[in-house]
Amino acid sequence: MVNGYLPFGTRQYDISTALLGPAQFVGNGLYLDRYNEIETAFTGFDAQIGGPMPIFGRYGLQGYVGFYFFDGTSSTDFTGVSGRLAWQVNEDFNIAVNMTDDHVFGTNTQMQFSFTLPDGKSSRWLRPLSVRDRMMQSVQRNYRVTAEREVKIVQEAALNPKDGLPYFVVHVDPNVAASGVNAGDGTVENPYSRLAQFDNLALADKSQVDIIFVEPRLDLGVSNTTNLNNGVTLLTGQRLLSSSVPHQFETVQRPGVLFDLPGFVPGGQPLPVLTNNTGGDVVTFADGAICVEVSGFTINGSATGRGIAGTNNQNVLINRNVIQGGLDGIALTNLSGLQVNDRGSFIQSNIIRNNTNDGINVSNSFTAPLDLVIANNPPLNALMSTTEPVSNS
């Protein structure tokens, strides 16, 4: 007995798919794992040979042995062996036990019951079928489509909901080179050695960056500013984040789901220390920049430079920083934006201290409305000047 199996139409179906963490950095990209559950129908054949069993054959018991081979479009080809015992109870009723073994499905055993509508009273019980009845018997074959389900995991670039494009991450590790020495290309495998390398990019290249991920300088303690001491300007949609505190991000593929950003080093790693040795502002939001964030830094201003400064911005996020020693800690001029439009601003969980003028100075002198939440910041040298409603908590 030889049977062939040839599926028609689509041989492979996607049963389910899911985008899951943990995320990982690769190059300048941010990737998640895509889990695809796939069902694949096999093409193949099987063959068996056999006949009545010794002694018990006279009572209708037959035995068969054989092998089979199947080939899938994406799965590994496999060959297996099979065995079958069939007991002919009468002309219309058959009981069979079938066993198969291969490296894909393992060892499986099936019990089969076959019943055909009789054309009269059964006359042969526990006896082999007559030659006439055997000629009328249906061919034994596997009527089920042989298919395999497998889960394939592929890396997929996380897409930024702000522009629908893959996240572009620049990595800065000030430990990889001596003070003032440019090194690296900004990838996770070969990070920039200086924050200034990002800041000095051509505008077209700099505007492609979504996240600037910065490691602290570790060799001289938490006050060391080596390679992080030239200030930095952020454009629309950019997040300046440190590896010392955890962060999250969203994706186009799974709206509303927050994934943990990789690279966080738990266990008390110091915050990266940012300064500006020219005496200017340490972190500047470009004029009119929207959706900007600074998180996880010690920002040391100066007598002539503010810690964080911006003009005509919306959706500003400043959190988990130590901002100290500047002309002002945070100075945001003509800040605007409503939370209902995802343009509200948040200044949360910062330590703001020892600034000459104001710890926080936020102004809104035009007619644009403003939603602003200020929460869990020590009230040191804080000033709010605005002519529009402000939401404070």
N, C-alpha and C positions, 0 to 999 in steps of 0.2 A: 504494500500500500504506500503510495507516494502522493503527497498533496503540496500544491504551491499556493502562496499567499501574496497577492499584489494589491495593496491599497490604491484606490483611485481618489483624485481630488487632493485636498490639503492633507498632508501627512503629519504636520506639526501644529499644535494648538497651544496658545498661551492660556494657562489655567488661571493664574493670578500673578500679580506683580506688586512689589512694594519697595519704596525707597526708605532705607533705614540707616541709622548710625552704627558705630561711631564714625564721625567725619575724619578726614585726614588731608593734610597738605601734600600736594605733589607739584613740584615746580612752583609756578605762581598761581596754581589753581587750588580749589577747595572741592573735595570729592566726597561723595557718599556711596554706599553700596546699594545697587539695584538687585533685588532678589526676584528672579523670574522662575516661576514654576511652569514647566513645559511638559506636555504629553506628546510623545512621538510614536506614530504607528510604524511597525516594522514590515519589511518585505522579507520573505523567506520561504522555506519548505520544510516538511518533515517526512520521514519514511519509517515504516515499521514492517516487521516480518514476524510471522508466528503461526500458530495453529492449535489444535487440541492438546491439552496438557496430558502427560502420561497418567494413566489410570483414571484420573478425574475427567479426562476428555469425554468419556462415554456418558458423563452426567451433564454435559454442556459447558464445561469450563475450558476456556481457551486462554493462552498466554501469548504476549507480543513484546518484542524489544525493538528499539530503534534509536534514531538520533534526529536532530533538527538543527537548522541554521537560520539566523535572522540578522538582518542588516537595517540599521536606522540611519536617517539623514544626518543626525548630529550625535547619536549615541554610538558606543563601541559595538562592533559586530560581536556576535557570540554564538557558540555551538553548545548543544546540550545533549543529554541522553534521556531516553524515556522508556517506560515499561508499562504494560497494561494487562490486567486480568479481567476477562469478560465471562460472565455466567449467564447462559441462556436459560432462563426459567421456563419459558414456553415460547411459542412462535411470536408472541406479541410483547413480551416483557423481558428486558435485559438489564442486568446490574453489572457495572464495571468500576474498577478502581484504576486510576491513571496516576503515575508518578513521573515527575520531570526533575532534572537537576542541571543547573548551569550557573555561571559565575555572576550573572546579572540578577536573576530572580531567586537564586538559591534552590533549595529542595522544596517542591510543592507536591501535595497529594490531593486528588479530587476523587469524589465518589459520584458516579453518574447513574441515573435511572432513565431508561428509555422505554416508552410505551407507545405502541401503535394501535390504532383502532382495529379491532378484530373483524374479520369477515365471516365469523362463525365461531363455534365452540373450539377451544384449544384442544388439540389431540396429542401434543408431544410435551410432556413435562419432564424437566431435568434431563433432556436429551439433546444431542446436537441437531441443528437445523438440517432439514433435507436439502438436497442440491437445488431443488426448485425454490425453496424459501431463501436460501443463501443468494441465489441470483436476483431475487427481488429485494434483498436487504440494502439499505442506504449505506453509502460510503462513510466510513468513520473519518471525521476531520474535526479540526478546531474551528468552531463557528464564531468564536469571539475574536475580535481584532487584537492581536498581540501588540501591546503598547507599554511604554515605560514612562513614568513620571520622574522628573529630575528637577533639581533646583540649581539654576545657574546664577552665579554672582558676578556682576560686572561693575566696575567703577563708573560712576556717572557724575559729571560736573554739576555742582550745585549752582542754580541760576538765581541771580539777585532779583528780588521782586521790584526793585526800583527801576531797572532798565531791561529786565528779561534776559540779560547776558550772563555768562559764567562769571563767578566771582574772580576778581584779580587781586591777589594778595602780594604785597611787598614785605619781605622779612628783613629785619635789622637786628644784627647781633654785634654790639660794640666790643665784644671780647675777641673777635677773630683777627683784629689787627691793632697795631699801636696807634697812639693818639694822632689824629689827623691823616691817617693813611686810608685811602679808598681801596676797598677790596670787595669782591663778590659781584653778583649780578641780580640780587634781590630775590632769588628763589629760596625755597626752604633748604635745599641742598647746598646752596652757595650764597648765603645772605649778604646783604650790604653790611659793611663794617661801620658806616656812619649814617645817621639820620639825614644829614645834608645831601647824601647821594639821591635820596628820594626827592628832597625839596628842590634840588637843582635840575630835575628832569625837565625836558621840553614840555610845554603846556599840553600838547597833544598826547604825549606819553603819560604825563602825570595825571591827566583827567581820566585815564582808563583805570586807575587804581581805586579799589573799593575799600581795602583794609590795609593799614600799615601796622604790622605786628612786631613789637619791639621787645627784645630781651633786656634785662638789666645788666649793667657792668658789675662783675662780681669780684674782681681781684682786689679792689681797694675799699670795699665796704659800701654801705648804702648811700654815702654822700658823693660817690664818684660820678662825675659827669662826662668822662672821657668819651668822645665820639658822639655825644648827645647834646652838644653845647652850642649849636648854631641856630636854634629856633626852627620853627616849621610852620608852614601855611597849609591849611586844609581847604580843599575845593568841595563843591557840592557832592553829597553822597559818600563822603569819606569818613572812615572810622579809624582813629588813632588809638590802638589797643595795646596793652602790655600783657606779657605772659604770666604776670604775677597774680592776676585775679581772673576768675572764670568769666567767659562771655558766651553769648548765644547768637544764633543767626537764623533767618527764615529763608525759605526757598520758594520758587515758583511752583515746583513740582508738588509740594505738600503745603498749601496755604494754611496759615494759622498754627503750624507745628514748629516749635523751636528746637533746634539742634544745638548741642554743645560744640563750641568752637574748639578744635584741637590746639595743643601747644601749651595749655595751662600746666604750670609746675606747682603742685601743692606742697605744703610743708614749710611755709614761712619765707619764701624767696622775697628779697627786697624789691620795692618798686623801682623801676628805672627812673633816674633823675634827669630831668630836662632843664636846660638853662639856655641863655642867649648871650654869648660872650661879646656881642656888639653893643649890648645895652638896650636892645629893642625888646619888643614883646616876645615871650617864649613861644606861645601857641597863638596863631592868628587864623581866624576864620575869614576866608576871602570875602570881599564885599558882595553881599547878596547870596552867599552860599546857603544852601538848604540841606537839611538832613546831615548834620555833622556831629561827631561824638568824640569825646576824649575820656578815656577810662583807664585807671590803674597806674597813675604816675605821681611822682613827687615833682612838682613844678616850682622851681626857685626863680622868682622874678628878681628885679633889681630896682635901684632908686630911680631909674629912668625907664624901666620896662615893666609892663603888666604881665601877670601870669598867663591869662587867657583873654583875648580881646577879639571883638568882631563888630561889624557894622551891617545893618540891613539884613540880618539873618533870620531864618525860620527853622523850627524843629532842631533846636540845639540840645544835645544831651551831654551833661558833664557829671560824672559820677565816680566815686571811690578814688578820689585824688587827694593829695596833700598839696595845697596851693599856698605859698608863703613867700614873704620877703620882697614883694613887688610894690610898685607904685599903686596898683590895685590888684586884688586877687583875680576877680573876674569882672570885666568891663564889656558889656554888650549894649551897643548904641542902636536905637530904633529896632529893637527886637519885635517881631510880630508873628502871627500864626495862631490858628485855632486847632484844638485837639480833634474837633469833629472832622477836620480835613487832614488829620495826621500831621499837623504842622505845629502842635503845641511843643513847648520846651520844658525840660526837666533839669534841675540842678539838685542832685541828691547825694547824700552820704559822702560828702567831702569834708576834709579838715582844712579850714581857711583861717590863717593866722599871720600875725606880724606883718601886715601890709600897711604901707604908709598912709594911704588915703582910705579906700574902702575895700572891705572884703568882697562884697558883691555890689556892683553898680549896674543896674539894668534900666535903660531908658526907652520910652516909646512916646515920642513927641508929635507923631503924625496921627492920622485917623485910622490906621490899620489896627484891627483888634488883636489882642494878645491873650493867650492862655499860657500861664507859667506856673509850674509847681516847684517850690523850693522846700526841701524836706531833709531832715536829719543832717544839717550842716551846723556846726557850732557857730553861734551868732556873734562872731568876732568881726568888728569893723564893718558891719553890713549896712548897706544903704540901698533903698529902692526909690527911684525917681521915675514916675510914669504918669501920663495923663489918660491912660486907658485902663479898663478893668484888668486886674491881675488876680489869678487864682493862686493862693498861697496855702501851704499845709506843712 
